[in-house]
């Protein structure tokens, strides 16, 4: 076995040095990630072998680094090569979450002119950066039609088809059985808490406004969760670990889902999703009786922070403004309004949105 300065062979691990730092790689992990044409299809982007065909005690018989590549010959004579840059990018456990910046009422929104958004790759990236960093971004100068709304959305990702259709309008004359079709104030909330896979993005386009009021309210749900954690870690943990049911009932439909208000990423343990909606709650029967008093205390603590105006960014959308909101992070609401107001909009699935994000940020989890 040849030991080079940048490679150290151990019983079950290979230590690879990258400049002044190094990392250990489990032999089975390395063999499992062979990308030769026998092991991996670059056409289908799929693994071609059965994991059971690789011995758990697999070991290399030779290792060397040649021209920025790690070359390994395994004990079954199979040959594998790895780009050193790729190996260096690997972290255990996963840490490649996009940077998020927490905010309150003082946040300054990112506004992207329509022409820049549609005609320049950096314009699209600018919107994605705003949504991933702050949880929302605004495209300005859009024609006040639902067709124009759809065009702007589809430049980012597909429109999600749901019970509410694809593209929709919200007015005080809407027939949908939901408080959003009234002119009363709406407390900040996340949409679709009654679905197991809530929409990733909520998109609103102000098509017409005639009257006063109706300011849009945005709340950083991640910021609220951190405030709750700081004030009472037991309440935070209760909101993470206790699932409550939400529902939506209309005509012949009855959607329901039981999930926690705060969800952490299964790998990074970072804040991953907020599912907070005071309107769509079912009776609280998912918890043991003894936990109910503590849960109400925790839920009201979250609500008190979310409904505190110091934590609410308020904006009066103008006709032509299309706002993209991360429904897994940002709560949205509105002030009461007089007169008429017409909003166009839709949902974008979380999976479709992240697929687009991955094109610009390949290392996200």
Secondary structure as UniProt FT lines:
FT   TURN            5..6
FT   STRAND          7..9
FT   STRAND          13..18
FT   TURN            19..20
FT   STRAND          21..26
FT   HELIX           27..32
FT   TURN            37..39
FT   STRAND          40..41
FT   TURN            42..45
FT   STRAND          46..47
FT   HELIX           51..53
FT   TURN            56..57
FT   STRAND          60..66
FT   TURN            67..68
FT   STRAND          69..74
FT   TURN            75..76
FT   STRAND          79..83
FT   HELIX           84..89
FT   TURN            105..106
FT   STRAND          111..113
FT   HELIX           114..119
FT   HELIX           121..134
FT   STRAND          136..140
FT   HELIX           146..154
FT   TURN            155..156
FT   TURN            163..164
FT   STRAND          168..170
FT   TURN            172..173
FT   HELIX           179..181
FT   STRAND          186..189
FT   TURN            193..194
FT   STRAND          201..213
FT   STRAND          216..220
FT   HELIX           221..231
FT   HELIX           233..241
FT   STRAND          244..250
FT   TURN            251..252
FT   STRAND          253..259
FT   STRAND          262..264
FT   TURN            266..268
FT   STRAND          271..274
FT   HELIX           289..306
FT   HELIX           309..311
FT   STRAND          312..315
FT   TURN            319..320
FT   STRAND          322..326
FT   TURN            327..329
FT   STRAND          330..334
FT   STRAND          337..348
FT   HELIX           350..360
FT   TURN            362..363
//
